Amino acid sequence: MIELIPETYVAPLDLVAIFGRVAPLRVDLGCGDGSFLRELAQRYPGQNFLGMERLVGRVAKACHKAAAPENVRVVNVESSYAVRYLLPEASVETFYLLFPDPWPKRRHRRRRIVRADFLDAIHRALTDDGFFRIATDQLDYFEQICGIARNHSGFAIVDVNASPARTDLPLTKFERRFRELGAPIYRLALRKISPVR
């Protein structure tokens, strides 16, 4: 993986210049140590992968993993800012938001990343029929996300489930930990269906 340092943080990224090719883009919001992103990129070498991570130490760890695929870039930036300002309109095929900070205390819940305005920004950045895939171990956060998604005119909920097992995506560090504990994992997949009115 290569750390991406944008020339500016106030204009959309030039994705063709960054990756050196035109290919479908998948974005991991809060990519952590990069293990999920790396494995997914190895499975799909014909696609581009961009990791967003706000913690400098995690970015460094993600970028120093052995056998880093060439189709991955990681940028040190807060995810909601990147979605709103750095990703060009209709540029992302799939977003992943896996085990975001749940801010479990009631007084901190306003800090949760998934809100209506965040879904608006995700919608703008997604290609037609693009996907937003979310996973959390926090039932109340999951229910909150489902409620926000149901009230958003630009998305259809295409998959909702709670299960410790999953086979279609690589495991994140957090998912491995939750599976070992037998904890339920709540998943939601949204598909962009129309312009936001």
N, C-alpha and C positions, 0 to 999 in steps of 0.2 A: 504494500500500500504506500501511496505517496501522499505526504501532507500537502494540502492545497492552501496556499496563502494568497487570497484574492488581492488584486491590485487595488481594489476599492471595496468597501463594505456598503456602498450606497447605490450600487448599480447591479443589475442581474449578471450572473456568471455567464461567460462565453463557454458553453459546454463543449462545443466542437474543438475549440482551442485547448481546453483542459484535458480532454480525452484523446484528441487527435483523430477522431472519427465520429460519424453519426451512428448512434445505436440507441435502443430503448434504455431509459434511465430508471433505476430503482434507488430510492433514498431511505437510509436507515437513520431515523431521528433518535439521537442519543445512543450512538453506536458502541459505547463502552470500550471494551478492550479490542473490538474489531473481529472477534472470532466468528460471530454470526455472519457478518458482512463478507469476510474472507471466504468462508465455506460456500456461501450463496454465489459469490463471484466465480468460484472455481466450477460450480455446477453449470453456470450460464456464461461462458466466455464471450458470447456474442452480444452481451449486454454490458452497459456501464453501471457502476455502483458508486454512490456518494454517501459517505458517512458524515453525520453532523454530531459533534460532541463539544460541550462547553468546558469540560475539565481538561486542562492542559496535560496532566499526567496520563489520562486515558488516551488522549490523542497520540502522545509519544509511544505508549504501549501498543496501540493499534498499528502504528506505522513501523514498529520494529519487529513485528511478527515475521517469522521465517516463511519462506516460500510465498511471498506476497504476490498476488495476481496483478497483472498490468492494468486491468480494467477497473481498479478501485482507487478512489481518492478520498481523503478524510480532511475535513475542514474544522478548525477550532472556532465554533460559533454557537450561540444559543439557538436551539432548533426553531422556536417560534419566530425569531427574527429572520433566520435564513429562509423559512418558508414564505414569509411575507415579502422580503426585499431582495433575496439573492437568487431565487429560482425563477427562471423565465416562465411566463404564462404557458400553460399546456405543454410542459416539458417533461413531466414525470409520469411514468407508467404505473408505478406502485410506490407507495409510502409504507414504511413499517414503523410502528410506535410500540415497542415491546417493553413492557414493565416500566412505564414512566414513573417518576417519583409520585407516590400516591398522596403525599401530604395528608396523612390520616387524621390529624387533629382538626376538629371542626373549624377553628379559627384560622387555619392555614389553607383551607380548601380553595380559596380564591386564587391560590398560586398554581393550582393544577393546570396543566398545559391545554387539555381539551376543553374548549369553550366554543361558543357559537362563532366568534370572530376567528378563532383558529381554524375551524372547519371551513369557513369562507376562504381563508388563505390556502388551505389544502386543495379545495375545489378549484381555485384559480390556477394552481400549479399543475393539476392533474390533466393528462390527456383525456379525450373523450373515452368513456368507459374505463377510465383508470381506477385503481383500487387503493384503498386506505385500510391496512390491516393492523389491528390493535390487539394487544394481550396484556392482561393484568391479573394479579392474584388477589386484588381487593374488590370484593363484591359491590360495596357501595360506590366505588369509583366506576366500575363497570356499568352499574345501573344508571349512574349519572351520564356517562358517555352515551349509552343507548337512548336515554331521554333526549339528549341534545341532537343525536343523529336522526331520531324519528321526526323531530321538528325542523329539520333542514331540508328544504325543497330540492337541493341539488344532489342528494344521495339516496340510493336504495340500500337497505340492509340485506345483504345476500347470504350471510352466514353468522349465526350466533351459537356458541356452544360453551360448555363448561366441562373440562376433562383434563386429567393429568397427562394423557397421552396425545401425541401428534406426530405425524410422519412426513408431512409435506415440506417442512422447513427445518433448517438446522436449529439446534438448541442453543439458546443463549446461556450465559453463566447463571443468570437468575432462574431461568426455567429448569436447568439441571438441579439447582438447589431445591426449588419447590417440588419437583418430581420426586426427589429423594425423600422429602417430607410427606409425600402423598397429598399435598395441598391441591385444591382445585385451581385450575387456570381458566380464566374467562376470556373468550376470544370473540372478536367482532370483525367482520369484513364489510366495508362499504364500497359501493361502486358509484362513480360519478354518472348521473343520468341526464342532467339538464343544466342549463345556465342558472345561476342564482338570480332570483328576481328581487 
